[in-house]
Amino acid sequence: MSYHEEQEQIENVKAWWKQYGNTVVWILVAAMLAYGGWNLWRYWERKQSVEAGVLYSTLEKAVDAKDKAKVTRIASDMEDKFGRTAYAQMSALLAAKSLDEAGDLAGAKTQLQWAAEHAQDDEYKQLAKLRLAGLLLDQKSYDEGLKVLGDAPPAPFAGLFADRRGDLLVAQNKIADARAAYRLALDKLDKQDAAMRQFVQFKLDALGS
């Protein structure tokens, strides 16, 4: 390559860099920031998960000790600080069960409502709704319980939701609607779940023809 050709190439590179250099730099900066941000996010998620796991263990101990005040406080802390982790949905259901057994129905309701609205996994959301509807049945808040169940639960929960709807309708003395709900439950429940199917059939038979 001659000196003239070499200088011409250098000038071409300089001209290209002058026109596009800033754009290239900003693209590189954005890529580095994105990569760094992704790593930072992953670190933050891991840190959150570890801390939430420690807090969940503390909750389990409070539940075993039947320390209602501590259970309530820890569950609230979990939802406030680690609401996006899997531990939050687990703690809400565990706290709800513990508070229900302690006779704190209002506290149990609060935890179930949180899980039904904020759980990361749909299975936990649906389970929270099912338990919440049962608690509302105990509180004689039948219309609210039916509202929680909704009209179209995911297929794996369709049978259980229909069964709980039947219970609420029986409590309202809506016998025909209750029969229809129990029949739907039998249709939707897993054929292998013999115990649950037998229980629903018993309730249906008790209503008469």
C-alpha positions, 0 to 999 in steps of 0.5 A: 500500500502506497503512502498516498493510499494509506493517508487516504484510508486514514482520512476516510476513517477520520471522516467516518468517525466524525460523522458516526463516532458519537453514535457508536460511543453512545451505543457502547455506553448503552450496551454497557449500562444495560449489561451492568444494569442486568447484573445489578438487577440479578444481584438485587433479586438474589439478595432480596430472595435470600433476605426474604428466605430468612424472614420466612424462617422467622415467620415459621417460628412465630407461627409455631410459637402461636405469636399472633402479633409477631406473625402479623408484623412479619407478614406485613414486613414481607409484603412491604419489603419483599412483595415481589418474591415467592416468599411473600405469597407463601408467607401470606397464606401461612400467616392467614392460616395461623391468624384464622386458627388464632381467631383473628379473622380480620387479620386472616382476611387481610393476608388472603386479600393481599395474596389474591391480588399480589401473588406472583404465581397464579396458583397461589392467587387462586388458592388465596381466593378459594380460602378467602371465599371460605372465610367469608362464608364463615363470616356470613358475607355470602355475596362478597364470597361469590364475588371473590370466586368470580365466574371463570376460574382457571381450569385446574381450580374450576371444580373446587371453585364450583364446590365453594360456590355451592356452599355459599349458595346453600347458605343463601338458601338458593338450593337450585343454584347450589345443586347446579354448582355442585354438579358442575364441581363433579364435572370439573373435579379430577376423576382421580380425586375420589375423596373430594368427589365423594364429599361433593356428591354427599352435599348434592344428595343432601339437597334432595332432587 
